[in-house]
Amino acid sequence: MQIFYKFVNKLSLWGAYLSALLLISLTLLILTEIFIRYFFDMSTMIADEYSGYLYLASIFLGLAYTFNEDAHIRINIITSKMSKKSNRFIDVLAGLITIIVLGFTLYRTVLFTYDSYEMQMLSESVSQTPLYLTQFVMPLGIAIFILSVLAFVLKGLKNDI
């Protein structure tokens, strides 16, 4: 089981690294657009579109790492007054519900991405980027997130939280 935990942690860490790299790329793209517009009165013509793609990818790839670091928002007004055993039960139950919701989300994003691929959908901007390439990070990020929540639930069942 430790191999699974280490694999999931490493996967979520790589997702976070990639997310950070994408945010840096996003910043550089916007700065390049500003520089080119200011000094050359031109545009890259893709900065708006690609900044959205980079932002989307950074969010989805960072979900699992954020979860592993307990950085998602939690409301603990009730659970702060409960015993450790009750909290563990609620955490496991919430984790299982989360897996179900994320499973449905994964299913829908896979269908969404596949439809874009099948219909050869392109962005409406100058770049005409195939949309499935930009949408692929959604099911990928959600799949990594599901693995992280699954590892959390398994640790909760073994009382290792």
Secondary structure, DSSP 4 states (H G I P E B T S, - for coil): -HHHHHHHHHHHHHHHHHHHHHHHHHHHHHHHHHHHHHHHS---S-HHHHHHHHHHHHHHHHHHHHHHTT-S----TTGGGS-HHHHHHHHHHHHHHHHHHHHHHHHHHHHHHHHHHHTT-B-SSTT--BHHHHHTHHHHHHHHHHHHHHHHHHHHHTT--
